[in-house]
Amino acid sequence: MKTVSVSSKEDASMTETGNDDTEPLQQPEVMIYDIPSSMFPSIKEADATTETTYNDNHSKVALWPDIPSSMCSTIKEVNARIQSFYNDDHDNDEVICEKDKTIKEVDGPRQSIYNDDHGNDEVIFEEDTNEDEYMFFGEDSVSGLWVTMREYYCYKFHTRPNIFNPILHGGRLFQQFAVDTYIKIESSRLDYMWHHQNKIRADLYQGLLDSIQAGEQNGDAVGKRKSFPLPDIDKQHETTDDIPREIIEETSIEVDPEDASLHKNLNNEQRKAYDEILATVDRQRGGIFFVDGPGGTGKTFLYRALLATVRGQGKIAVATATSGVAASIMPGGRTAHSRFKIPLKIDNGAICRFTKQSGTGKLLQAASLIIWDEASMTKRQTVEALDKSMRDITDRPDLPFGGKTIVFGGDFRQVLPVVRKGTRAQIVDASLRRSELWNCMRQLKLVRNMRAQNDSWFAEYLLRIGNGTEETNDDGEILLPTSICVPNKTDDNGLDRLINSIYQTGNASLKDPKYIISRAILSTRNDCVDKINLKMIDRFQGEEMVYHSFDSVEDDPHNYYPPEFLNTLTPNGLPPHMLKLKINCPIILLRNIDPANGLCNGTRLVVRGFQKNTIDAEIVVGQHSGMRVFPTSDTIMPL
Ligand SMILES: Nc1ncnc2c1ncn2[C@@H]1O[C@H](COP(=O)(O)OP(=O)(O)OP(=O)(O)O)[C@@H](O)[C@H]1O
């Protein structure tokens, strides 16, 4: 732990030291030599927003701009705020805050004046300027307020009333940014020391020279020694050594009171499945289920009731789904590939990429219930890989899934696994029904359509199509009744008419996120999706922002793939080259960025604002609904 001392009246460097010169430090504390303010004018009270500037050619005031409280949860307990004051080019300066003053209270624009030759990156910003309006100046600049690299980054970290600072909302990225910044500053400081050895060594004697010049014999005037206890370490954010992050994340999922009462509203089929699964969880002997129900029969409703009950009992329930969209509507839901670390390229005999000792391994060992929705859409090899890995980590090689209770769900009438250029037989062979595990699964059937309860014709029509019993023509096509069609006439307004019938054009409804995400236009081709999106975005009012991609090919010396050509491509999983967005328009995330915080492939959001390289968006679906996040433009797509 560090103690800090001001070693001379003109050199307020912070150094590591013990309680005295010989003993190692016993307990953490900050040591400060209290120098009379006339000698050391920059020692101040924390609440006095520092405006002190020294504008002669030799002096400078080094400020420690305020650290946002999010960086340091205990900053309010720090005792005093101290600024060092130099006549030299040292890069040491510290300010510590007064007790009970949170750093936000010492708010306001910062300025400092330097005439140094640190060799640091120097940035100028003036009082009252917006944080983005800083400029870099050359060394010979005659005017301006100079700050060091460290001060600049401190400025960036600072919270200011009514100014949105995206850095502070970066979650884990913010921590990464802080660490990177620290490394940058430290390397710059070390670089300075490396190149200024002569000067620094001479500075060591500066305090001595001052004392001699002042006619002192024993250096008493330097100051009295005062001790400030360091704040208690806040253990709230520390991970416990033995408990992996995955388990901490799962156990910290809060049960929504609405979900906790869902079990009271289950219909008979759902109730039967619910009771059977819960009985298996309670017995702890394991069981494998497949909840088979056509769309709208309440499979997700059942999972949410199960998850709430099991989590409410203090047990671990892992919720996964094949697609990100399905995962995002279950509390704590993750895609199966991400949660089970399933290899992207999967063959017969593959296993998952987690080990017995890993966080994922420990989570699955501890789980009482595992749910995998849309299992009908995944290749059987992925489920078999999970089975093999579970047998391995639980040391129960003879029991399917290591004797865990695992609930698969899905509807084989909906989308089957994707086999690129596969024949019908290959697709069927890839489905879970062709796995040996299928025979171990207890079938729980749901047939009552809860979504279209008031439209029994549509529910039955869907079922007939899914079961393949609807009448077809010679080409295998079914006839759609005109009542559910929007005719596409040759006058080129077909698309507009479709959009009009799905979305009312009134501005009020387009501003309502619930309205926007409760309806969708589906298309089988990416280029059609882009065309529809462009038309839709035009209908939103307000500020428009266009983000462009930067496309280039590696190893293309003959320029066979010019950027103009690359920009026309609309590959899967990437936004279009020109991404046009407006405030309030819905978007969807294309990658798993931070699944634990609801940012996974398929998360639906609404645009709330624009930054230069990021988008200010609000999650509108699932457990993290209402949270503001800042994805970059290459990770999202208009919805
Ligand atoms: N027991 C119930 N009581 C009231 N509403 C229900 C019940 N079960 C399901 N619902 C409602 O029916 C609708 C469809 O349910 P859900 O999304 O769970 O079906 P699903 O089988 O998962 O559909 P899909 O296969 O299309 O994903 C939802 O709006 C849900 O809230």
The ligand as a MOL file (V3000), in Angstrom:
LIG
                    3D

  0  0  0     0  0            999 V3000
M  V30 BEGIN CTAB
M  V30 COUNTS 31 33 0 0 0
M  V30 BEGIN ATOM
M  V30 1 N -51.2140 -19.3780 -19.6370 0
M  V30 2 C -51.2280 -18.2270 -20.2840 0
M  V30 3 N -52.0190 -17.2310 -19.8890 0
M  V30 4 C -52.0530 -16.0610 -20.5320 0
M  V30 5 N -51.3220 -15.7860 -21.6180 0
M  V30 6 C -50.4990 -16.7350 -22.0810 0
M  V30 7 C -50.4130 -18.0050 -21.4430 0
M  V30 8 N -49.5100 -18.7530 -22.1190 0
M  V30 9 C -49.0700 -17.9670 -23.1290 0
M  V30 10 N -49.6690 -16.7760 -23.1000 0
M  V30 11 C -49.4480 -15.6520 -24.0340 0
M  V30 12 O -49.5220 -16.1680 -25.3510 0
M  V30 13 C -48.5620 -15.5410 -26.1890 0
M  V30 14 C -47.6730 -16.5950 -26.8310 0
M  V30 15 O -46.9230 -17.2580 -25.8200 0
M  V30 16 P -45.4000 -17.6520 -26.0020 0
M  V30 17 O -44.6450 -16.5680 -26.6400 0
M  V30 18 O -44.9360 -18.1750 -24.7070 0
M  V30 19 O -45.5800 -18.8250 -27.0420 0
M  V30 20 P -44.4420 -19.6930 -27.7370 0
M  V30 21 O -44.9310 -21.0810 -27.7770 0
M  V30 22 O -43.1520 -19.4600 -27.0690 0
M  V30 23 O -44.4610 -19.0780 -29.1840 0
M  V30 24 P -43.3380 -19.1660 -30.3230 0
M  V30 25 O -43.1320 -20.6080 -30.6390 0
M  V30 26 O -43.9110 -18.3890 -31.4610 0
M  V30 27 O -42.1190 -18.5380 -29.7240 0
M  V30 28 C -47.7780 -14.6020 -25.3120 0
M  V30 29 O -48.3320 -13.3270 -25.4860 0
M  V30 30 C -48.0610 -15.0880 -23.9140 0
M  V30 31 O -48.0240 -14.0500 -22.9820 0
M  V30 END ATOM
M  V30 BEGIN BOND
M  V30 1 1 1 2
M  V30 2 1 2 3
M  V30 3 2 2 7
M  V30 4 2 3 4
M  V30 5 1 4 5
M  V30 6 2 5 6
M  V30 7 1 6 7
M  V30 8 1 6 10
M  V30 9 1 7 8
M  V30 10 2 8 9
M  V30 11 1 9 10
M  V30 12 1 10 11
M  V30 13 1 11 12
M  V30 14 1 11 30
M  V30 15 1 12 13
M  V30 16 1 13 14
M  V30 17 1 13 28
M  V30 18 1 14 15
M  V30 19 1 15 16
M  V30 20 2 16 17
M  V30 21 1 16 18
M  V30 22 1 16 19
M  V30 23 1 19 20
M  V30 24 2 20 21
M  V30 25 1 20 22
M  V30 26 1 20 23
M  V30 27 1 23 24
M  V30 28 2 24 25
M  V30 29 1 24 26
M  V30 30 1 24 27
M  V30 31 1 28 29
M  V30 32 1 28 30
M  V30 33 1 30 31
M  V30 END BOND
M  V30 END CTAB
M  END
